[in-house]
Amino acid sequence: MCMMHIYIYITSNPPNCRNGSNVVSKNLSLFHTNTSRYASLASGFCERALHCCHLYGPVWKASFGPILTVHVAEPELIEQVLREEGQHPMRSDLSSWKDYRKLRGEGYGLLTAEGEEWQSVRSLLGKHMLRPKAVEAYDGTLNAVVTDLIHKLKLRSQQSSSGLVTDISAEFYRFGLEGISSVLFESRIGCLDPVVPVETERFIQSINTMFVMTLLTMAMPQWLHRLLPRPWDTFCRCWDYMFQFAKGHIDQRLEDERQKTARGERLEGRYLTYFLSQAGVPLKSVYSNVTELLLAGVDTISSTLSWSLYELSRHPEVQTALRDEVRHVMKGRSVPEARDVAAMPLMKAVMKEILRLYPVIPANARVITDRDITVGGYLIPRNTLITLCHYATSRDPRQFCDPDAFVPRRWLSRSEGSHPFASVPFGVGKRSCVGRRIAELEVYLALARILMHFNVEPAEDSDPVQPMTRTLLVPEKQINLRFIER
Ligand code: HEM
């Protein structure tokens, strides 16, 4: 996840591997400076920080030991790492996120907590967020948000003679935030209203800037913050606002509940904040978990929906087939429910294919802290940061023929025979995405309704859009599409 590493790339078994194991040696490492993408993002202070990168080595060495990070880029090897991850898997240090929490005395959420603290909240949330029946119950809540999205797209497309909607990701950020808020608070926060509340726009902007600053602040040792204060200050201000936004909504909802209780009314909240507070989770931890869930539900949904419509607009035959599938299942009804999705194999294949081509987390990581492990015949010492190169495996021609092409049907037959760990966009195992089922349901319900209401076409003279890394993988520039009402 860092932009600069001393790193070791393992793509296959080591040559001349004696005794079945080989300690990864410093001689294999090379100094890699992947500045090209980020340099364009970097303004003056970023560039100065990049020029000081020789100073980061000692700090990283103090955290990770003599071998700093290993990159694993074969599905078999990714599987080997994930199968060794132990009882409380650790994703990566996310050091600057943790530093912020320590500095401000905030709690940790699922994205940042480790060990027993992580396990206790994970078990609680997992029961509500990963059980198919529990998630299906959110379809009414999510459908209300989709209805507003459709109105918004109609309004915007009617403002242009060609049905053009510019920067669809911006619209889907708001949709993502409204969707996850309605699941967390069971109330609406106005992201899809004709006039979007200022605080909502500021929250979304804070997420964006925080992600840009994450890479930089993680690469900078703390003492450098005094010399180059801007990245760290900006990063902290973004988190301050995100916590403030979440706390405001949580306090409001909990106050509503207190008043209901005082009036002797029955409480029957199904939303996640209520569930967490009722389960005895300390308020500090409710704040941090809800902040991190809000954050996790915005870019992920926006990016997946944006790429889905981008590819469907460029592949009208797939779009027509998907619409036919939805209409066949709906049999004249206008609003799909969660159980309808079970009968939509192409819909599921489209989402898998989008996340194969554009995995929201292009490279994940694990740190195994309690023992050395063997991967591909190399012995990797404990505490090594092991980067899992998902983008590399999901675009590997040995795994997927014509790997850069959008071919959802490849998921409908197993003839392609890719390795099961070649594309794992939600991760695998105990620390995998806890929002997976909610995310899938949200994307299915939104795509189904959009296709029932619109033919989606590329903007005239639109150039291809490439993905770029901003901690997460997002479109490099605006995606503009035409939404033609049916
Ligand atoms: C298409 C949408 C999404 C994708 C592709 C995605 C992907 C991921 C991935 C790859 C991870 C790391 C898994 C690992 O380390 O093994 C993750 C973790 C996580 N995701 Fe998602 N995610 C999505 C949507 C969401 C949504 C909507 C939420 C919130 C409701 C969410 C909440 C989380 C949380 C809290 C974690 C940390 C889990 C833990 O450490 O226990 N995600 N996600």
Residues whose N, C-alpha, C, O or C-beta is under 5 A from the ligand:
A	BS01	HEM	R91 L110 L111 R122 L293 A296 G297 T300 I301 T304 V360 I361 N364 P425 F426 G427 V428 K430 R431 S432 C433 V434 G435 I438 A439
